[in-house]
Amino acid sequence: MKKILATLTLALVACGGEDAPIPTDPALVPGVDFTCTLDSEQGSWLVSYVARDGNCGELPDQLVNLATNMVPPPPSVCTSNSNVSPDACSYQADANCAIDQFSVTQSMALRQVEPDTIEGIMDMTIVGFCSGSYRVTAQRL
């Protein structure tokens, strides 16, 4: 089951949040001390998850490669909504997916806190199986 959770999360991470609380207290002020680029990010990112609550358990770190930008099209098995803020410092998305026998909902709110660091919150429910909330940190490689 952990392998399925990891696969589902990898499929959703780039297109998965609604207005969840976003960690603040950055060392730099986004949009002031550096230009935010969540509307045009590219490259490889190491995404780490720390469980906040729920019963889905820990999720493994994942390597996410953004080939063109921060808002890739969702997997064909998903319907999603996403939004990058006008200053390109915040990204919010939600997704509903049907993968095999699982129905998955996910919401994510991310904020660029440094030029190479993105943080946020991800909530995920695998209907009839588990739900969980995670602190997400993405570090550019």
SERO-4910 file (N, C-alpha, C, O; in steps of 0.05 Angstrom, whole numbers):
BEGIN
 pado doro    nc1    nc2    nc3   cac1   cac2   cac3    cc1    cc2    cc3    oc1    oc2    oc3
  Met    A     16    -24      0      0      0      0     17     25      0     10     45    -13
  Lys    A     40     25     14     58     48     14     67     55    -14     70     78    -21
  Lys    A     72     34    -31     80     39    -59     57     53    -74     63     71    -90
  Ile    A     32     45    -69     10     59    -82      8     88    -73      4    105    -89
  Leu    A     11     93    -47     10    120    -36     32    137    -49     27    160    -57
  Ala    A     56    126    -51     78    141    -63     72    147    -93     77    169   -102
  Thr    A     61    128   -107     55    131   -135     33    152   -139     35    170   -156
  Leu    A     12    151   -122    -10    170   -124      1    198   -118     -7    217   -131
  Thr    A     17    201    -97     27    227    -90     45    238   -111     43    262   -117
  Leu    A     62    222   -123     80    231   -145     63    241   -168     69    261   -181
  Ala    A     41    227   -174     24    235   -196     10    261   -191      3    276   -209
  Leu    A      5    267   -165    -11    290   -158      6    314   -149     -5    336   -148
  Val    A     31    310   -141     45    332   -127     47    358   -142     45    379   -130
  Ala    A     49    356   -168     52    381   -183     25    393   -191     24    416   -201
  Cys    A      4    380   -185    -22    391   -192    -42    389   -170    -66    394   -173
  Gly    A    -32    382   -147    -50    378   -125    -54    403   -109    -68    402    -89
  Gly    A    -81    445    -76    -86    457    -52   -107    478    -52   -108    495    -70
  Glu    A   -121    478    -35   -139    499    -29   -126    517     -8   -102    514     -3
  Asp    A   -141    535      3   -129    554     22   -121    541     48   -135    545     68
  Ala    A   -100    526     48    -89    514     72    -69    533     83    -58    549     69
  Pro    A    -64    532    109    -44    550    121    -16    546    109     -8    523    106
  Ile    A     -3    567    101     24    565     90     44    574    110     41    595    123
  Pro    A     65    558    114     85    566    133     97    593    126    102    598    102
  Thr    A    102    609    146    114    635    141    138    638    159    147    618    170
  Asp    A    150    660    161    174    666    175    198    660    158    218    648    167
  Pro    A    198    669    133    221    664    116    244    682    124    241    704    134
  Ala    A    269    673    118    292    689    123    293    712    103    304    734    109
  Leu    A    282    708     80    281    728     59    251    735     54    234    718     59
  Val    A    246    759     45    218    767     39    213    761     10    224    774     -8
  Pro    A    195    741      4    189    735    -24    178    759    -39    161    774    -28
  Gly    A    187    763    -63    178    785    -79    192    811    -72    189    831    -87
  Val    A    207    812    -50    222    836    -43    252    830    -45    267    844    -59
  Asp    A    261    810    -30    290    803    -30    297    785    -54    321    782    -60
  Phe    A    278    774    -67    283    758    -91    257    757   -107    235    762    -96
  Thr    A    259    752   -133    236    750   -150    224    722   -149    239    703   -154
  Cys    A    199    720   -142    186    693   -142    182    683   -170    177    699   -188
  Thr    A    183    657   -173    181    646   -200    164    621   -201    169    603   -218
  Leu    A    143    619   -184    127    595   -184    110    592   -210     99    571   -215
  Asp    A    109    613   -226     95    611   -251    113    601   -274    104    597   -296
  Ser    A    139    597   -268    157    589   -290    180    571   -280    201    569   -294
  Glu    A    176    558   -258    198    540   -248    203    517   -267    185    506   -279
  Gln    A    229    510   -268    238    487   -284    259    472   -268    268    482   -248
  Gly    A    266    449   -278    288    434   -266    279    413   -246    255    406   -245
  Ser    A    298    402   -232    294    380   -213    291    391   -185    307    408   -176
  Trp    A    272    380   -170    267    387   -143    265    362   -126    253    343   -134
  Leu    A    276    363   -102    272    341    -82    250    350    -64    252    370    -50
  Val    A    228    334    -64    204    341    -48    203    322    -24    204    298    -27
  Ser    A    202    334      0    201    319     25    174    324     39    163    346     37
  Tyr    A    164    304     53    139    306     67    143    299     96    157    280    102
  Val    A    130    314    114    129    308    142    100    306    150     85    326    147
  Ala    A     91    283    160     63    279    167     56    298    190     71    300    210
  Arg    A     34    312    188     24    329    209      2    315    225      1    316    249
  Asp    A    -16    301    210    -36    285    223    -48    266    202    -41    267    178
  Gly    A    -66    248    211    -79    230    193    -69    202    196    -52    196    213
  Asn    A    -79    184    179    -72    155    181    -61    144    156    -61    119    152
  Cys    A    -51    160    138    -38    150    113     -9    143    118      3    129    101
  Gly    A      3    152    139     31    146    145     50    165    131     42    184    118
  Glu    A     75    159    135     96    176    123     97    171     93     91    150     83
  Leu    A    105    192     78    109    190     49    139    193     43    153    208     57
  Pro    A    148    178     24    177    180     17    184    206      3    166    218    -10
  Asp    A    209    215      5    218    237    -11    215    230    -40    216    206    -48
  Gln    A    211    250    -57    207    245    -86    223    265   -102    226    289    -94
  Leu    A    233    256   -124    246    274   -143    225    282   -164    214    265   -178
  Val    A    220    308   -167    201    318   -186    216    335   -206    231    353   -199
  Asn    A    212    329   -232    225    344   -253    204    361   -267    186    350   -280
  Leu    A    206    387   -264    188    405   -278    201    413   -304    220    429   -305
  Ala    A    191    402   -326    203    406   -352    197    433   -363    214    445   -377
  Thr    A    173    444   -358    166    469   -371    158    491   -351    167    513   -354
  Asn    A    142    484   -331    134    504   -312    121    492   -288    118    468   -286
  Met    A    114    509   -268    103    500   -243     74    489   -245     65    475   -227
  Val    A     60    495   -267     33    486   -269     30    467   -293     19    475   -314
  Pro    A     39    442   -289     37    423   -311      8    414   -314     -7    417   -295
  Pro    A      1    402   -337    -26    391   -340    -29    368   -320    -10    353   -315
  Pro    A    -53    364   -310    -58    342   -291    -57    316   -306    -61    315   -330
  Pro    A    -51    294   -291    -53    268   -303    -81    264   -315   -100    276   -305
  Ser    A    -84    248   -336   -109    246   -350   -131    234   -333   -155    236   -339
  Val    A   -124    221   -311   -144    209   -293   -153    229   -272   -168    222   -254
  Cys    A   -145    255   -274   -151    275   -254   -166    298   -266   -164    305   -289
  Thr    A   -182    311   -249   -193    337   -254   -180    355   -233   -178    348   -210
  Ser    A   -172    379   -241   -158    396   -222   -163    425   -227   -173    434   -249
  Asn    A   -157    441   -207   -158    470   -207   -132    480   -196   -123    469   -176
  Ser    A   -120    499   -208    -95    510   -197    -93    540   -202   -105    550   -221
  Asn    A    -78    553   -186    -75    582   -188    -48    590   -177    -39    582   -155
  Val    A    -34    607   -192     -9    620   -183    -16    648   -178    -29    662   -194
  Ser    A     -7    659   -155    -13    686   -147     -1    706   -167     18    699   -181
  Pro    A    -12    730   -169     -1    750   -187     29    756   -183     43    761   -203
  Asp    A     39    754   -158     67    759   -153     84    734   -157    109    734   -153
  Ala    A     72    711   -165     85    685   -170     98    674   -145    116    657   -148
  Cys    A     90    682   -121    102    672    -96     85    650    -84     96    635    -68
  Ser    A     60    647    -91     42    627    -80     29    610   -102     23    621   -123
  Tyr    A     25    585    -96     12    566   -114     -9    550    -98     -2    539    -77
  Gln    A    -33    549   -108    -54    533    -95    -67    515   -116    -71    524   -139
  Ala    A    -74    491   -108    -86    473   -127   -102    452   -112    -97    446    -89
  Asp    A   -122    440   -126   -135    417   -116   -140    398   -139   -142    406   -162
  Ala    A   -142    373   -132   -145    352   -153   -163    330   -142   -163    324   -119
  Asn    A   -178    318   -161   -194    295   -155   -186    274   -177   -188    280   -200
  Cys    A   -178    251   -168   -169    231   -187   -181    203   -181   -188    197   -158
  Ala    A   -184    188   -203   -193    160   -200   -170    144   -212   -165    144   -236
  Ile    A   -156    130   -194   -133    114   -202   -138     85   -194   -140     79   -170
  Asp    A   -141     68   -214   -149     40   -209   -174     40   -192   -194     53   -200
  Gln    A   -174     26   -169   -199     25   -153   -199     47   -132   -218     48   -116
  Phe    A   -181     66   -133   -179     87   -113   -190    113   -123   -186    120   -146
  Ser    A   -204    127   -106   -212    155   -111   -196    172    -92   -197    169    -68
  Val    A   -182    192   -104   -163    208    -88   -170    237    -91   -175    247   -113
  Thr    A   -171    251    -68   -173    280    -69   -148    292    -55   -138    281    -36
  Gln    A   -139    314    -66   -115    326    -55   -117    356    -57   -128    367    -77
  Ser    A   -108    370    -37   -106    399    -38    -78    407    -29    -66    395    -12
  Met    A    -67    429    -41    -40    437    -35    -38    467    -36    -50    480    -54
  Ala    A    -24    479    -18    -18    507    -18     12    510    -14     23    501      7
  Leu    A     26    522    -32     55    525    -32     62    555    -32     48    571    -43
  Arg    A     86    560    -21     97    588    -22    127    586    -26    140    570    -13
  Gln    A    137    602    -44    166    603    -49    177    620    -26    171    644    -25
  Val    A    194    609    -10    205    623     14    234    632      9    244    649     24
  Glu    A    247    620    -10    274    628    -18    276    621    -48    259    607    -58
  Pro    A    296    631    -62    298    626    -90    298    596    -97    287    589   -118
  Asp    A    309    579    -80    310    551    -86    295    533    -66    300    509    -64
  Thr    A    276    545    -52    260    531    -32    231    538    -33    223    562    -34
  Ile    A    214    517    -34    185    521    -34    174    505    -10    183    482     -6
  Glu    A    156    516      5    144    503     28    114    505     27    103    522     13
  Gly    A    100    487     40     71    488     41     59    465     56     72    450     71
  Ile    A     33    462     51     17    442     64      2    426     42     -8    438     23
  Met    A      1    400     46    -14    383     27    -33    365     44    -25    353     63
  Asp    A    -58    365     37    -78    348     49    -87    328     28    -92    335      5
  Met    A    -89    303     36    -95    281     17   -115    262     29   -113    255     53
  Thr    A   -134    253     14   -153    232     22   -155    211      1   -160    217    -22
  Ile    A   -151    186      9   -156    163     -9   -182    152      2   -183    139     23
  Val    A   -204    158    -12   -231    152     -3   -234    123      6   -227    104     -9
  Gly    A   -243    119     30   -248     93     41   -223     79     51   -223     56     60
  Phe    A   -200     93     51   -175     81     60   -161     98     81   -157     89    103
  Cys    A   -154    123     74   -139    139     93   -141    169     86   -149    176     64
  Ser    A   -132    186    104   -129    214     99   -105    224    115    -98    213    136
  Gly    A    -93    245    105    -69    256    119    -63    284    111    -71    293     89
  Ser    A    -49    298    128    -40    325    123     -9    325    126      1    313    145
  Tyr    A      4    338    108     34    337    107     45    365    103     34    382     89
  Arg    A     68    371    116     84    394    111    102    386     87    115    365     88
  Val    A    102    403     67    117    397     42    140    417     40    137    441     44
  Thr    A    164    407     34    187    423     28    199    414      2    205    390     -1
  Ala    A    203    432    -17    216    426    -42    241    442    -44    241    466    -41
  Gln    A    263    428    -50    289    441    -53    300    436    -81    301    414    -90
  Arg    A    307    458    -94    318    455   -122    345    441   -120    361    447   -103
  Leu    A    349    423   -138    374    408   -139    393    421   -158    416    411   -162
***
